[in-house]
Amino acid sequence: MKKWGWLALILVSFLIWQAWSIYGEAMEPKRSMTEKALARAREAAGLVDVKEVYTYYGDEACTVFIGRTEQGETDIVVWVPEKEGDIVVKSADSGISEAEARAILQRDRRPQQVIDVTLGMEKGVPLWELTYIDAEGRYSFYYLHFADGAFLKRYSFQR
């Protein structure tokens, strides 16, 4: 019986190692995209301290950083497109926060569950993308303008 126990332990260990290896390889493109975007953000905006990172996969993928510069006393938000393009830098105070975006969603749509809140950009417009389960149990997306929280669009998947 001892042989079977050792064989099972070796097999389980091998499977865990393989799963971890596959996961690491699957996440490598995202890590690489974030590292490249961070280098571009540091160069373009002087970002030195990163507090939050968002990855947005809309019409065009972008990575968004919230952080500070060396001389900055307030947070800045830096939108870095995946492909070459203009990097957008704004003061975090110039737009609504994640908490405010969640409050607007709660007020307007009354979701059953909020799944994710992500900063992004589409067609040069900085936005918040809120992913949630609506009152009818559908997977839904709600987009708010970063600057003032104005409604941009929403859509849901049919059940």
Secondary structure as UniProt FT lines:
FT   HELIX           2..45
FT   STRAND          47..57
FT   STRAND          61..69
FT   STRAND          76..81
FT   STRAND          88..91
FT   HELIX           92..94
FT   HELIX           98..109
FT   STRAND          113..122
FT   TURN            123..124
FT   STRAND          125..133
FT   TURN            135..136
FT   STRAND          139..145
FT   TURN            146..148
FT   STRAND          151..156
//
